[in-house]
Amino acid sequence: MSHKQDNDAGPDPADIASAAAADAAEAVQASEAAQKEIADLKGKLLRWQADLQNVQRRAAREVLDARQNADADFAKAMLQVLDHFDMALNVDPAKVDAQTLLSGVKITYDELRKVLANKGIESFDPLGEAFNPHQHEAIMQEASDQPPMTIIQTFQQGYKIGDRVLRPAKVKVSK
């Protein structure tokens, strides 16, 4: 009977210690692996953050360069208009009649309109349209046979670039 009691006594303490040591060694390896993975992920995160900052800086620089190039292109186009003004100002008034002077002003005006149109800038005259405070600036109101808030006179044309209003048209509207 004593042999049976020895078997029922439970697991051997050496086996328990050996299993615990194996579990502890496995836990240490898992912990070391987790720490290594954390360190790798931190390194990747730092590299990604640095890459993102570089991309942001590069994008900002490219936007600035594009804006400066657009400004330079517009300025170059305006130089032709400036040249026309220079020629007009250098003309001897005693040798030029009013018709010739007016013709030179018209050429300069047309050149300026062409430069603006090439940049997508166009004028608009809203005569006869309904008043729109986003596109028009009412400076007068007058009784008229037109429906109320209809533009009956344009004092100054408006200008747009695409759908964006650069300058609203100055108008008189009906009461």
C-alpha angles and dihedrals in degrees: 000000000000090000089057091050091053091056092048092050090093136244121343113261090226090057090049092049091047092049091047091050090049091049091048092049090048091049091050090050091048090048092049090048091049091049090050091049091048090051091048091049091048089052091049091047091052091049091048091049090050091047090050091051090049091050091049092049092046092048092049090049091049091050090050091047092049091049092048091048091050090049090049092049091050091047091051090052091049091053089073089056090047089052089056090052091049091053091049093050092049094055117110104242091211091061099045128073124214093256092056091047091049090049090054091049089050091052090050091047092050091048091051091049089050092051091049093046091051088056091049094254113138135172123232132200110200096193109154094012127118113266114264115186090207092060105023138053112208110213097166140023125203138176110258143161087247121098113273116281094019116140108248100171137020116213096177128012119240125232131219136184104205106316094333117102112228094180127004118233114254107231149168115232132201121250 
